[in-house]
């Protein structure tokens, strides 16, 4: 199953921002930043990664619903597997 390229571009951009945030968290640790500030930024990274994962799963679910023949042709990413992936992020 091929995921929507436009959506995956947005997901890629979100992941790049998360990567930058994570780099900042590491720098904050190295510089001895305040614990509260570090944890706040780390939580932001975690939320960004979760949102990226949910966007990928949502794109796959949308394709399964709008193009069910594609889901049956690609058993490696069927509705049950998407549900399992979704629950792994919840």
Backbone as a chain_set.jsonl record, in Angstrom:
{"seq": "XXXXXXXXXXXXXXXXXXXXXXXXXXXXXXXXXXXXXXXXXXXXXXXXXXXXXXXXXXXXXXXXXXXXXXXXXXXXXXXXXXXXXXXXXX", "coords": {"N": [[0.848, -1.174, 0.0], [0.66, 2.117, -0.934], [1.395, 5.13, 0.629], [-0.107, 8.396, 0.897], [1.704, 10.711, -0.875], [1.832, 13.523, -0.496], [0.914, 13.822, 2.117], [2.873, 12.347, 3.423], [5.075, 13.942, 2.965], [4.484, 16.098, 4.624], [4.555, 14.734, 7.054], [7.247, 13.994, 7.079], [8.407, 16.548, 7.286], [7.461, 17.253, 9.808], [8.795, 15.345, 11.355], [11.432, 16.138, 10.936], [11.402, 18.593, 12.259], [10.971, 17.633, 14.839], [13.341, 16.256, 15.164], [15.128, 18.386, 15.263], [14.204, 19.569, 17.628], [14.852, 17.533, 19.426], [17.631, 17.537, 19.23], [18.061, 20.003, 20.383], [17.207, 19.443, 22.994], [19.174, 17.627, 23.815], [21.375, 19.317, 23.723], [20.602, 21.114, 25.7], [20.752, 19.455, 27.948], [23.51, 18.909, 27.957], [24.428, 21.438, 28.531], [23.537, 21.817, 31.042], [20.916, 22.67, 31.618], [17.852, 23.843, 33.154], [15.87, 21.442, 34.838], [13.058, 21.339, 34.539], [12.664, 22.772, 32.157], [14.005, 21.13, 30.336], [12.491, 18.756, 30.482], [10.026, 19.718, 29.596], [10.614, 20.377, 26.919], [11.34, 17.848, 26.016], [8.92, 16.506, 26.245], [7.534, 17.853, 24.26], [8.886, 16.927, 21.995], [8.189, 14.236, 22.115], [5.393, 14.39, 21.743], [5.366, 15.4, 19.13], [6.497, 13.257, 17.701], [4.563, 11.295, 18.193], [2.354, 12.454, 16.889], [3.258, 12.401, 14.259], [3.37, 9.648, 13.833], [0.636, 8.988, 14.15], [-0.392, 10.395, 11.982], [0.694, 8.971, 9.834], [-0.537, 6.486, 10.183], [-3.227, 7.27, 9.969], [-3.306, 8.071, 7.311], [-2.898, 5.632, 6.039], [-5.181, 4.264, 6.932], [-7.173, 5.816, 5.774], [-6.697, 5.287, 3.099], [-7.286, 2.556, 3.079], [-10.026, 2.674, 3.525], [-10.999, 4.188, 1.385], [-9.986, 2.94, -0.815], [-10.46, 0.007, -0.864], [-9.702, -2.235, -2.326], [-6.99, -1.965, -2.639], [-6.057, -2.505, -0.11], [-6.6, -5.212, 0.146], [-4.966, -6.225, -1.78], [-2.516, -5.795, -0.711], [-1.586, -7.396, 1.741], [0.184, -6.95, 3.802], [-0.321, -4.574, 5.055], [-2.984, -4.34, 6.247], [-6.317, -3.619, 7.535], [-6.487, -4.644, 10.162], [-3.811, -4.708, 10.894], [-3.218, -1.98, 10.764], [-4.841, -1.103, 12.848], [-3.548, -2.314, 15.012], [-1.091, -0.975, 14.861], [-1.973, 1.623, 15.385], [-2.883, 1.34, 18.025], [-0.477, 0.809, 19.231], [0.656, 3.282, 19.452], [-1.043, 4.592, 21.099]], "CA": [[0.0, 0.0, 0.0], [1.425, 3.355, -0.999], [0.791, 6.207, 1.403], [-0.244, 9.667, 0.188], [2.998, 11.397, -0.873], [1.713, 14.858, 0.087], [0.829, 13.643, 3.568], [4.168, 11.873, 3.914], [5.96, 15.111, 2.967], [4.18, 16.815, 5.868], [5.075, 13.909, 8.154], [8.705, 14.155, 7.042], [8.715, 17.867, 7.834], [7.207, 17.181, 11.252], [9.882, 14.567, 11.95], [12.639, 16.977, 10.914], [11.271, 19.545, 13.372], [11.179, 16.862, 16.071], [14.77, 15.987, 15.238], [15.731, 19.634, 15.74], [13.854, 19.712, 19.039], [15.628, 16.564, 20.189], [18.99, 18.07, 19.271], [18.041, 21.078, 21.373], [17.117, 18.818, 24.315], [20.505, 17.1, 24.123], [22.217, 20.483, 24.005], [20.187, 21.625, 27.009], [21.332, 18.557, 28.954], [24.951, 19.141, 27.976], [24.687, 22.755, 29.11], [23.036, 21.853, 32.42], [19.684, 23.475, 31.684], [16.859, 23.564, 34.191], [15.178, 20.163, 34.637], [11.695, 21.585, 34.045], [12.757, 23.177, 30.753], [14.397, 19.955, 29.564], [11.351, 17.841, 30.415], [9.019, 20.362, 28.755], [11.028, 20.204, 25.532], [11.287, 16.42, 25.71], [7.5, 16.201, 26.044], [7.173, 18.38, 22.941], [9.429, 15.981, 21.012], [7.362, 13.032, 22.191], [4.112, 14.686, 21.077], [5.617, 15.529, 17.681], [6.674, 11.909, 17.156], [3.248, 10.642, 18.224], [1.524, 13.03, 15.826], [3.755, 11.879, 12.989], [2.912, 8.261, 13.746], [-0.804, 8.983, 13.917], [-0.641, 10.862, 10.61], [1.007, 7.861, 8.937], [-1.595, 5.491, 10.328], [-4.462, 7.834, 9.43], [-3.207, 8.026, 5.853], [-3.125, 4.242, 5.657], [-6.588, 3.925, 7.179], [-7.958, 6.504, 4.752], [-6.541, 4.539, 1.85], [-8.038, 1.292, 3.219], [-11.455, 2.957, 3.43], [-11.36, 4.729, 0.076], [-9.508, 2.023, -1.851], [-10.364, -1.288, -0.184], [-9.008, -3.229, -3.154], [-5.551, -1.818, -2.389], [-5.766, -3.168, 1.169], [-6.598, -6.662, -0.038], [-3.809, -6.555, -2.614], [-1.308, -5.625, 0.093], [-1.931, -7.92, 3.067], [1.128, -6.547, 4.836], [-0.816, -3.372, 5.717], [-4.43, -4.406, 6.231], [-6.991, -2.849, 8.584], [-6.108, -5.181, 11.473], [-2.449, -4.266, 11.182], [-3.308, -0.555, 11.052], [-5.396, -0.975, 14.201], [-2.475, -2.665, 15.932], [-0.148, 0.143, 14.843], [-2.624, 2.738, 16.081], [-2.89, 1.052, 19.465], [0.898, 0.868, 19.741], [0.96, 4.685, 19.737], [-1.999, 5.136, 22.075]], "C": [[0.892, 1.235, 0.0], [0.681, 4.436, -0.233], [0.824, 7.495, 0.593], [1.071, 10.454, 0.259], [2.937, 12.798, -0.26], [1.672, 14.781, 1.607], [2.181, 13.211, 4.127], [5.215, 12.986, 3.881], [5.745, 15.905, 4.246], [4.704, 16.042, 7.076], [6.597, 14.041, 8.219], [9.136, 15.491, 7.625], [8.524, 17.889, 9.344], [8.334, 16.431, 11.964], [11.196, 15.352, 11.961], [12.594, 18.021, 12.019], [11.51, 18.841, 14.701], [12.664, 16.555, 16.251], [15.512, 17.222, 15.756], [15.437, 19.867, 17.215], [14.674, 18.761, 19.894], [17.089, 16.999, 20.302], [19.092, 19.169, 20.319], [17.978, 20.513, 22.793], [18.485, 18.284, 24.731], [21.457, 18.242, 24.484], [21.888, 21.051, 25.38], [20.776, 20.771, 28.131], [22.831, 18.8, 29.101], [25.31, 20.448, 28.662], [24.146, 22.894, 30.527], [21.789, 22.699, 32.599], [18.78, 22.993, 32.82], [16.075, 22.305, 33.843], [13.787, 20.369, 34.036], [11.707, 21.953, 32.57], [13.099, 21.981, 29.86], [13.202, 19.016, 29.389], [10.247, 18.415, 29.533], [9.356, 20.173, 27.281], [10.987, 18.737, 25.115], [9.845, 15.969, 25.476], [7.036, 16.694, 24.677], [7.681, 17.458, 21.827], [8.559, 14.735, 20.959], [6.022, 13.245, 21.491], [4.28, 14.785, 19.571], [5.784, 14.158, 17.035], [5.35, 11.158, 17.13], [2.37, 11.15, 17.091], [1.963, 12.538, 14.454], [3.28, 10.442, 12.794], [1.429, 8.171, 13.462], [-1.138, 9.432, 12.497], [-0.357, 9.746, 9.599], [-0.107, 6.823, 8.98], [-2.907, 6.001, 9.73], [-4.458, 7.8, 7.905], [-3.459, 6.602, 5.348], [-4.568, 3.829, 5.835], [-7.481, 4.574, 6.128], [-7.878, 5.742, 3.435], [-7.316, 3.226, 1.921], [-9.534, 1.53, 3.034], [-11.868, 3.422, 2.038], [-10.946, 3.822, -1.071], [-9.36, 0.628, -1.24], [-9.653, -2.362, -1.005], [-7.504, -3.143, -2.955], [-5.166, -2.533, -1.102], [-5.726, -4.681, 0.998], [-5.443, -7.104, -0.912], [-2.505, -6.486, -1.83], [-1.575, -6.095, 1.516], [-0.965, -7.514, 4.166], [0.657, -5.296, 5.587], [-2.34, -3.348, 5.652], [-5.005, -3.652, 7.434], [-6.581, -3.343, 9.967], [-4.701, -4.723, 11.864], [-2.426, -2.768, 11.491], [-3.849, -0.314, 12.457], [-4.304, -1.271, 15.238], [-1.439, -1.551, 16.01], [-0.698, 1.346, 15.606], [-2.555, 2.53, 17.583], [-1.475, 1.08, 20.044], [1.312, 2.3, 20.069], [0.073, 5.26, 20.836], [-1.502, 4.972, 23.498]], "O": [[1.776, 1.37, 0.845], [-0.519, 4.632, -0.425], [1.67, 7.668, -0.284], [1.504, 10.824, 1.351], [3.875, 13.22, 0.417], [2.314, 15.573, 2.297], [2.583, 13.668, 5.197], [6.148, 12.976, 4.684], [6.706, 16.337, 4.882], [5.237, 16.636, 8.013], [7.163, 14.183, 9.303], [10.113, 15.563, 8.371], [9.328, 18.473, 10.071], [8.773, 16.832, 13.042], [11.982, 15.234, 12.902], [13.612, 18.31, 12.648], [12.173, 19.384, 15.586], [13.179, 16.592, 17.369], [16.413, 17.11, 16.588], [16.307, 20.308, 17.967], [15.141, 19.137, 20.969], [17.706, 16.843, 21.355], [20.079, 19.258, 21.049], [18.623, 21.042, 23.698], [18.904, 18.47, 25.874], [22.24, 18.139, 25.428], [22.785, 21.424, 26.136], [21.241, 21.298, 29.142], [23.356, 18.886, 30.211], [26.359, 20.561, 29.295], [24.274, 23.951, 31.145], [21.627, 23.368, 33.62], [18.936, 21.895, 33.355], [15.665, 22.118, 32.698], [13.391, 19.644, 33.123], [10.852, 21.496, 31.811], [12.552, 21.837, 28.766], [12.934, 18.54, 28.286], [9.599, 17.671, 28.797], [8.48, 19.845, 26.481], [10.635, 18.425, 23.977], [9.586, 15.14, 24.603], [6.238, 16.032, 24.012], [6.987, 17.236, 20.835], [8.233, 14.24, 19.88], [5.567, 12.385, 20.736], [3.433, 14.308, 18.817], [5.269, 13.921, 15.943], [5.045, 10.463, 16.16], [1.714, 10.362, 16.408], [1.128, 12.287, 13.585], [2.838, 10.071, 11.707], [1.001, 7.371, 12.629], [-2.064, 8.905, 11.88], [-1.088, 9.596, 8.62], [-0.562, 6.341, 7.942], [-3.618, 5.251, 9.061], [-5.486, 7.532, 7.282], [-4.152, 6.402, 4.35], [-5.125, 3.127, 4.992], [-8.433, 3.958, 5.649], [-8.882, 5.577, 2.742], [-7.937, 2.82, 0.938], [-10.233, 0.696, 2.458], [-12.956, 3.092, 1.565], [-11.489, 3.918, -2.172], [-8.243, 0.126, -1.115], [-9.07, -3.29, -0.446], [-6.809, -4.15, -3.089], [-4.079, -3.102, -1.006], [-4.915, -5.359, 1.629], [-4.983, -8.24, -0.801], [-1.499, -7.059, -2.247], [-1.771, -5.27, 2.409], [-1.258, -7.712, 5.345], [1.188, -4.991, 6.654], [-2.922, -2.435, 5.065], [-4.258, -3.114, 8.25], [-6.349, -2.529, 10.861], [-4.442, -4.394, 13.022], [-1.698, -2.332, 12.382], [-3.374, 0.57, 13.17], [-4.166, -0.547, 16.224], [-0.961, -1.218, 17.094], [0.016, 1.997, 16.368], [-2.207, 3.448, 18.326], [-1.302, 1.348, 21.233], [2.219, 2.514, 20.874], [0.396, 6.288, 21.431], [-2.184, 5.375, 24.44]]}, "num_chains": 1, "name": "protein.A"}
